[in-house]
Amino acid sequence: MGRIIKYQGDATMELRTETVGKLKAFARGEATWAEVEGMTFEEAKAIAQVGCELAAGGRYEEARILFEGLVAGNPKDAASRAALGTVYQKLGRLQEAITEYSAALERDPSNPVALVNRGELYLRQGQRQGFTDVANAVEADPHGETSAGRRARALVKAITLVAVEKMKGDVQA
């Protein structure tokens, strides 16, 4: 992503002034590193697509490298943070996954991927917040248009079935 600025007369001074402005905006938290470097949304989206394809093929370490780069370049990108969380989860790095899902939800509270995945991890830890996250994932995608939305709906059904069986057992006892 780095660019080398060489002295080429007045044109370089313009570029330097523009670069200095971008760096100052980055330092103030008004710009991402990707913006300083000039990465376009389309370029970031293409990198994310490759990361998703790698993850789908079970190549989680390679996907991790791409998503960590995207998050470093733009920590405000909720989708990349949720994708990185998913890769961490697949790698068994569960606390890091929760951290990424939480960061994604700070930016996009209705991100179904972050909600259902964090919810599942919280449920595994016995935390009530997991129920809330899964319910919010269903609410974010009520018709199951995304795989995360469908997974959330399946989790709700499974939780409901377990609860009904538990209630039946309690009544019979």
N, C-alpha and C positions, 0 to 999 in steps of 0.2 A: 504494500500500500504506500510505501514511502516514495517521495519525489525528491529529486536533487535539484536545487536551485543554483544555477551558475550565473556568474556576472555576465550580462550581455547588454550593457548600456542601460538606457532609461527604461526599456521594457521590463527589465528585471526588477527595477525599483518599484514599478507598478505591481508586479507579481508579489514582490516582497511586502508591499503595503497591504495588498489583499490578504496574503498569508498571515501577516501579523494581526490583521483585524480578525481573521478566523481563529487564530490562536488565543487572542484575548477573549473572544466570545466563548471559546471552549473553556478557558480558565474561569470565566464567570458562570459557567454552567448553562450558557445560552445556546451552545452548539455541541454536537457529538463529534467524536474523533472521525467518524465516517464522513461527516460534513466537512471537517477540516481537510480531509484527504480527497474530497470530491466524489465519494462513492454515491452513485445514484440509487434510488429506490429499486429500479429494475435490476441493477447489479446485485444488490443485497438479496432481492427476491430470488435471483438465479442461484446464488450461493446457498440460500436456504433450501431451494429445491434439490440441489445436489446433496445437501446434508440429510434431507428427508429420504432420498433414494438410498443413500448409504445406510441409514438406520433401518430402513425397511429390508435391506439385504443383510442385516445383522452385523454390519461393519460399524459398530458403535464408537470405537476409538477414533476412527476417521471422522465420523459425524460429530463427535465431541469437539474435535479440533476446529471444524468449520463453525459450529455454533458458538463456541467460546470466542472465536474471532469476531463473529457478528455481534455478540453481546459486548465485547470490549470496544468495538467500533461504535455501537449505539446501545448503551445500557437501558435506554428508554423503550426499546422495541419489545413489547409484550410477547409477540408471537415467537421471536427468537429465544426469549427467556423461557417460555413454556416448552419449546422444542428442546432446549438444553436441559431443562428439568427432566423431560422424558428420557433423554439419552442417559443422564445421570441415574435415573431410576432403573433403566435396563442394565446399567453397569453395577448396580447394587450400591451406589453412592446416595443413599436415601436422604440423609440430612441435607446434602447439597441440592438434591432434587427439590425438597420442600422449600429451601431458600429461593431457588429459581422460580418455582411456582408462585411463591408469595410475592416476589418482585414483579412477576408478570401481572398478578392480580392487583397490585398497587396501581399499575398503569391502566389495566383493563379488567375491572372487577367482574365482568361477565365472560371472560375467556373460558370456554368450556373445557379445553384441554387442561389448563392449569387447575380448574375447579375439580374435575373428576379425578385427575391423577393425585392432587394433593389430598382430596377427600379420601381416596382409597388408602393412601399412606397413613393418614390420621386414623382411619378406622382400624387399620392393622395395629396401630399403637394404642388403640382403645380410647382415642380422644373423640369426644362428642362433636367437635368441629367438623369431623369427617362427614357426619350426617348432613350438616348445613351445607358444606361444599358440594356434596353430591346432589342435594336438592336444588341448589343454585345452578348447578350444571344443567339439570333437566329444565329448569326455568329459562336458562340462557338459550337452550336449543329444544324447545318443547315438542317439536315434530321429529326429532332425531335425524336431522339433515346432515350432521357430521358424525364421524366415527366416535368422537368423544361424547356427543349427545346420546348416541345409541348405547354406548357403554354405561353412561350415567343411568339411563333408563333400566338397563339390565341389572345394575347394582341395586337400584331402588326395588325392583321386583324381587331380587334375591334376599335383600334385607327384610322385605315385607313377608316373604315366605318363612324365613327363619323366625320372625317375630310371631307369626300366626301359629307355627308349630310349638313354639315355646309357650304361648298362651294356652294351647290345647293341653299341653303337658301339665301346666299349672292348674287347670280346671279339673283334670282327672286325678290329680294328687290329693 
